[in-house]
């Protein structure tokens, strides 16, 4: 089965209405649609509870357009302290009527049809003045069938739906008017008034502000006086939440950094064997040890030796005993014949040579088997 263009247009309007007011899905007449969505694995929003004069910012309400933050993070759950007290006088229950009949955009509008549509519009205006609102709806609907490209016809019918306390129907017509003419002041005006009736304060304020800029009138001004205090309260609540959320996020990030640093420090500590000399066999291994020493603020003694070196054999026992004495100093040892790349990198020309390294930088060195100089400098830098 293939839907005609009119059916597709009506379906699109219905989907748009579901987006702007998801609670419509809970209407009993749409239970078949709800069941179908659930069969596809869709997440159905909870049925809203009647408004009691305040808006709980931690959960959805029918009469507030406050766009709620995501509280899925438990750390954010206690940020919202109280409801936002709003003036909900004049807010009505949403209308759940099926989408009203719309004009077919692809219809060719001749001069005769345009004239006939104008005639129906005048009939509607007369009916409105006499309080015959249903008759006005019928005349305007007929006018739309004749001239579906007229934004003013949709905006006018939307204004009649406002009088009939059918804000959702009014929003559908206003949306259609604005799709035809994005600068329709009346389209913004009636949609803002309809959203006011639903308690969609921020969206209503946005529409009415645009309408005011396009073509201000007293009715818009009066509506803004009612809407803006509520919208400002909600906006202020959002700003407060965003501030608190950012503070919480900064604290959480700082805590994560501290935890990460603690883990790195612990890992760095595990790289050393307190009281023991650690053999280095490659440039990569040395780099790893130096980085670990930097993270833990340890002094590093880098000792270059060789098996054939007599002075090295003379001073090595002292180096080992000093490692025991200064357990929090990293004592490293490099055989220049085994780790030639390390020796070359440090430009070793004679052994034994001892480099003193702090925070990754060489701060001093001892060349030769000078026991007193070695002990004195270790005491100096390890203190």
N, C-alpha and C positions, 0 to 999 in steps of 0.2 A: 504494500500500500504506500503510495507517494502522496504527501500532503501538498495541497495547493499553496500558493504564495500567501494567501490570507491566513490559512491555518498556521503556517510557519511564523508569520508575524505575530499572531496571537500567542503562540507557544513562546516566542522570544520575550514578549512582554510579561508572560507569566513567570518565566525563569528570572527575569530582571526583578520582578516583585519578590520572588523567593529570596533573592540575594539581599534586597534591602530590608526585608522583613521575614526572616526564616521561620518565625512562629506560625506563619500561615500553613506550614506543612502539617500542623497538628489539628487543622480543621477536620471534623469528622467526615465531611464530604470528600476529602482528599485522602482518606485512609488507604485507598488502593494504590495511590501514588507513593505514599509513605512506605507501604509494604514493599513496593517495587524497588525503591531506593535502598531499603535495608537488605533486600536480596542481593543487591550489587555490592554490599559491604560498606555503604555510605554511613557516615557518622551523623545521626540526627540530633540536633540541639535539643536540650531539655525544654519541656513545656514551661513557658513563663508564668510566674505567679502574679496576681493582681497587684498593682502599685499601691503602696500605703502612704504615699506622701514623701518618700525619700528614695534615693537611688543608692543601692548597695554597689559600690564600685568593684567589689570582688566577684560579682556574678551578674549575668545578664538579666535585664528587666525590660518589660514591654515598653514602658514609657520613658526610656532614656536612650539617647543615641551615643552615650559615652562609650568610646571604643576601648574596651577593657584590655589592659596589658595581660601578657601571658604569665600566669602564676604557676606554670608547671615546675619551676625551680622552687624547691621547698624553702630555700634561703630567702626568697622574696615573699613568701606567704604571709609574713607578719607585718609587711610594710603598710598595708591598708588598715587604718585604725578605726574608721567610722564611715557611716553613710554620708552622702552629700545631700543636704536638705534642699529640696527644690520646690518651687511653686508649681504644682501640677493642676491647678484649676483650669478647667477648659479642656483637659486631656480626655479623649474618648476611647472606647474600646475599638480595636481595628475592625474594619469590614473585611469579610472573607468571601465576598461575592466572586463568582467566576469573572475573569477578565471581560470587560465590556467590548462591544463590537468596534472595530477600528476600520478606517478607510484603507483601500488597497492602493499603495503608492504607485503601482505600475499603470493605474488607470489613466487614460488620456483625458485631460480636462479641457473640454471645449468651452467656448464663450457661453453657449447655452447652459451648460452644466454649472459654470461659474455663477451665472445669473440666478439659476434655480437654487444654488447653494446659498446665495445671499438672501434670497426670499425666505428660505427655511431659517436662516439665522435671525432675520427680523421677527419671524413668528416666535422663535425661541425667546427673544428679548421681551416681546409682549407677554409671553407665558410667565417669564420670570417676574415681571412687574405685577402680575396677577397672582403670584404665589403658586403657579401650576408648574412645579419643578419637574415632575416626571414627564409632563408634556414637553417642557423645554429640552429635556434630555433627548426625547424622541426626535424633535425637530433638528437639534444639533447633530445627532447621529446621522440623520438623513442628509444633512448638509455635508457631512464628512464623506459619505458615500459618493456624493456628487463631486466634491472637491477635496480629495485626501491630501493635497499639498499645502493646505492653509493652516499655518501654525496657530492663528488666532482662533480658529474653530475648536481645536483641541484645548487651548487654554481657556476658552469660554466654557466649554463643557466641564472642564476641571473645576472651574469656579462654582458651577451648579452642584457638582458632587460635594464640594465643601459645604454648601448650604444644606445638603442632604446628610451631612455627617458621615461621608464615605471617603475618608482621607486616602486610602489605598487606591481607590479608583481615580481620585484626583491626581495622585502621583503618577499613575500610568499615563493619563492624558497629558500631564505637564511634561513628562519625559518625551512623549511623542512630539509635543510642540517644540521642545528644545532640540530635538533631533532634526526637525525641519528647519528651525531658525535658532541657532545657538545664542542669538542676542535678543530673544523674546523676553522682554521685561515681565510681561504677564505670566509667561511660563515659569520664571523664577519665583515670582510673587505667589502664585497659587501653590506651587510645590512647597515653598517655605511655609505657607499657612497650613498646608496639609501635614507637613512634618511637625509643625507646632501642635496640631491636634493629636498626633501620636506621641508627643513628648520627645521627639528627636531633636533636642535643643541645639546641638552644635550644627547639624546639617541644616536645620531651619534657619539659624542665624546666618550661615554661609549663603543660602539662597536669597534671603531677604536683603542682605548687604549688597549682593550683585544687583538685585532688582532696584534697590535704592539708587545705585549709581547709574543704571540705565534709564530709569524714569520714576523718580521719587513721587510718591503721593502720601496723603495723610494716613491711609490705611496701612501702608508699608511701615510708616513711622510708628504707628500705634502697635503693630505686631512686633516690631523690633524692641520696643520698650518692655514688652512682656518676655520676649525670648532671650535677649542679651544677658540679663542677670543670671538666668539659669545656665546659659552657655558659658559665661565667664566663670561661674563656680566650677563647672566641669573642667574647663580648660585649666583653671588654677590647680584643680586636683591632679590633672594629668601632669602639669609641670612639677608639682610637689612629688608625685610618684617618680617621674623621670629623674629628678634630683636625688631622691633616696635610692633609686635603682642604680644610678651611676656611682653614688657613694659606696653602695654595697658591692658593686662590681669592682671598684678600685680596691676595696678591702680584700675581696676574694682573690683578685689578681696578686695583691701584695702577699697574701697568705700562701698562695700557690708558689710565688717566687721564693719565699722563705723556706717552704717545704722542699722545693727543688734544690735550693742551695744547701739545705741540710743533708739532702740525699747525696748531692755531689761531694760535699765535705766528707760524708761518711765513706763514700766510695774512694775519695782521695786518701783518707786515712788508711783504708785497707790496702792501699798501694805500698805502704811502708811497713817495715818490720822493726819496730822499736828496739834499739839496742843491737841491731845487726847491720853488717855491711851488705849492700845490695849490688850484685853484679849487673852491668849494662852491656848488652851485646849488639845493639843497633841504634841508629839515630832515632827511629820511631819510638823505641823503648825509652830512650833518654828524654825525648820530648814529652812523653806521657808522664814520666816521673816529675819533670820540672813543672808541668801544668798542675799536677796534684799538689806539689809543694807550694805553689803560688796560691792555690785555693785554700790551703790550710795555714798559710803564712809561716811556712817552715824554712829555716836556713838549710841550704844544700851544700855539701862538700863533694866536689867532683874530683876524684883521684884517678890520675892516669899513671899506669904502671906497665911493666913488662916482665915476663918470667926470667929473662936473661939479665935483668937489672939488679946489680948488687945493692945499691942504696935503697932500692925498693924493698928488697928482702929485709933490709935493716929496719925500715920504718913501718912496714906493714903491720907487725904486731901492735905497735903503738896506735895505729889507725883503728885497728879492731877494738882495742881497749877504750879508745875515746868514744867509739860508737856506743859502747855500754854506758859510759859515763854521761854522755849527752844523748839520752834516748829520744828526745824530741827533735833532734837534728837528723836530717836525711844524709846518710853516708853512702855515697855511690862510688863504684870502682869500675874502671874501664881498662881492659887489656888492649894496648894499642895494636898488637898483632892480630888479635881476634876481632876487634871492632875498628877496622881501618877507617871506615867512613866517619865514625865519631871523632877519631883522632885528627883526621884531615879537616873536619869542620871546625875544630877548636885550635887548629894550627899548632899541634904539639911538636916541639923540636927537641925536647929532652924530658926524661922521666927520672924521678917522680915529679909530677906537677899537680898542685892542688888549687882548684878554683872555688871561690866562695860566692855563692849565688843566692840573691834574695829577690823575690817577686820577678823571677825570670831574667834578672840582670846580674852580670858579674860585678861584684863589689870589691873583690881583692883576690890575690893569689899568692902561693908560695911555690917556688921552684927549688927543687933539691930536697935532700933528706934532712931538713932543719927541724928537729923535734921541738925545740923551744918556740920557734916562730909559729909552727903549726898549732901547738897548744895555745899560745897566746892569742892568736887570731880567732880560733874557735871560741875561746872564752869571751873574746871581745864581741863577736857577732851573734853568739848564741844567747847572750845576756838580755 
